[in-house]
Structures are given as C-alpha cells and as structure tokens.
C-alpha cells in the first residue's frame, strides 16, 4: 500500500506538507507561497506558556493556521480530525491510505526516531505526511528531511499522542475539494494584509512591539533570574528562531522569497524591493542569533553582552515596524 507521492524537502514542516499535498493534487504551489498566502509570519512572546522550561517565543502562526488560511483564500476545502482513541486514529489513517489519499499529521518531535538527537525535544507542532504502509511500517514524507523515511505503528502512535502543550491528539488533515479556478493574486493580497496587521498590532507581546518587549526583558534576565536561567531563556529564543524548521532568520528568508514570487504575479516592483529588504532583515536576525549564542555558550568576550544583544533586538523591532508599514502601503 504505497501512494505515488513526490517527496520534496522544505525549510519548514507545515509549509512543506501543504506544498507537497497541493502538488500531489495537481497544483504547483511553492513553499514560500503557502507561507505568505497563509500569513505564517508572526512574532509573539507568551511568557505564561513554557516550552522546555522557558517562555514561548514564536516566529510563526500556530500549527494548522497556515494551511487553514491558505485553503480559505484559494478555495480549497480541508478536513481535520482528532481522535481520543489511538485505535480509531490508526483505522482512519489506514482507510485514507487504502483510498490512495496521503494524509498530513501533527506530531511531537521528541520521539521521532529519525531525527538527530540534538533536534529531539518536547515540541508538539511538527507536521509530516504519511503516504503508504508496508506490513506494520508507515511510509513517511517529512518535509524537513532530505529523503523519505519510515515509522513503525508503535512509533507513529507515540508521536501522534505526545503529551504536553499543543498535544496533537491524533490530529490528521487532508484536502477534500478544490476550486474550479485557482487564483493566487487576490489570495496574496489578503495574506500580506493579514501579516501586516499582525506585525503592526498595538499589543506589547505581538509583532514589532513584541520584539521590543523581549528586548526589554533580555536586559532584566541576568539580574532577575541569574546567569544560568537567563542563558537558558536566551537559548530558547535562538532555538525557536533558527532550529525549529524556520529556514533561518525566523522565517524572514522564506517571506522574502514569497514577496519576490508575488512581485511577478502581481506585477508589483515594490514587492521585489521589499523582498530584498526582508532578506537584509533576515541577515540581522542571524547576526543577533550568533551573538546571543556566544553568550549562552559562555564564549562572548563583550562586556555588558546582554544589553548589546538587547540593543540589536530593539533595532530589529523598529526596522520591522517600518518595513511592514511600507509593505501595507505597497498592496
């Protein structure tokens, strides 16, 4: 029971799953286009929600939101299901595979045996595709992996029912119907406007204001928490920015690629110029990550190092506020 499914590696799991599922159904949609139309870019600081004993900082919309928004804006209907009973979850998955229908799953990362040990931690918003089954082994297309892989029935059940924040609860999803005409242009505009609203939100923990809020918090962490805990918190920022399937720079490079592709479809040269600026912003995020990593690895030789990286982050917040203001006017 193996579906003829083309695996293509991507920078981020949900974008890659959506792009691969759309391609399987005859629609050539790139990963950046999925991300941009689905308004995936976000910055949000959630101090009351802990991941790995540190406040959650996310650079993307919650798991599932990208596909939901993308589907709504292009006219694709998707079906989502969760199951309290793992046996029912397995039966429904097998039913879809028998019907030649590859299925997207939300899973926990920690028990994905094909992941390198350094990437296996308690994070339950990873996405992959199951495209077949041979005996008791499922065929897995994980977009962040170079090649397809496998999981046994027991291993897949374990990651489908991982515990903790954002527990997947057997979550599976797949497209069930498509529009007669597939139009990206209006969907692109809606996606951009939504992202601009998020990044310019007048809320201290969201968007550009959220970036500046975290900069203020970083200045307080060493004195408030001590160096060990402050280093752990700083490491969390970098991990979420650079390692959780972002393609680097907190998704800024993917968004730059989306703007570049959109500039051609909309015949809008301003979007091309802004794509270049977003790449520069991504480079600045990378510089911040490098300097922050030197601190929590105790390799920084700078005096007042925490204030220095806080300065970098504050400057990024100001630059992104300016950037998304220009992007809003461009569409």
Helices and strands as residue ranges (DSSP letters): H 13-24, H 31-37, E 41-51, E 54-60, H 65-74, E 77-81, H 86-98, E 103-107, G 117-119, E 126-134, E 137-141, E 149-152, H 153-160, E 172-177, H 185-199, H 207-225, H 227-238, I 239-243, G 249-251, H 252-265, H 269-296, H 305-330
